[in-house]
Amino acid sequence: TVVMKLLDRARVFLRRAGTVIFLVAAVVWVLTYFPRSPAVDEARAAAAQQATASFSGAALEQRLGEIENQAAADHLAQSWLGMAGQWVEPAFRPLGWDWKISAAVIAGFPAREVVVAVLGTIYAVGGEADEETLRGRLQAATHADGSPVFTLPMVLGLLLFYAWCLQCAATLAVIRRETNSWRWPIFAWAYMTALGYGGAFLVYQLGTA
């Protein structure tokens, strides 16, 4: 009886919540993949040809990997997600974020766990972000005025934002399923996002005052 009840609830979850999760994930994928830039592909092909003529063995493999990562980063910067990150950047600038962090947060809406992988792609270290390489890229990241992006107040504010905001499509889908209304998930997302934003704002502003 318990197994049958569990299977029944699992089917309900997959049918109601799973469809919403899949839809959100598909939309984010489209935003990160399109539009494709022929100029980026041409630059990647030219760089790969030059690398083939200049390197061999393990050095060639490493160089080709760097070229692929850079091309992925360039594609993402020109994608709809990159444009969205640049568009909302002024709203998140008081938190110390640049457009890259804003884009990663948008992409992390289906599941916040993908933020590290998105940052890895944006900073040209690959989707499977290598910890040491990504750490170095983040430490070297700067704003247009040359000031570092990843300062202690900004990072603490970002962590607080993720601790308080409702950045999870699965949770929203479950709230929608349990309440049979979009009013409560929208309310929960709005007030928790505002709470996370306010906390990150205070931490960053007080830390840089």
Secondary structure, DSSP 8 states (H G I E B T S, - for coil): -HHHHHHHHHHHHHHHHHHHHHHHHHHHHHHHH-S--HHHHHHHHHHHHHHHHH--HHHHHHHHHHHHHHHHHHHHHHSHHHHHHHHHHHHHGGGT--HHHHHHHHHTSS-GGGHHHHHHHHTTSTTTT-HHHHHHHHHH-B-TTS-BSS-HHHHHHHHHHHHHS---HHHHHHHHHHHTSSHHHHHHHHHHHHHHHHHHHHHHHHHH-
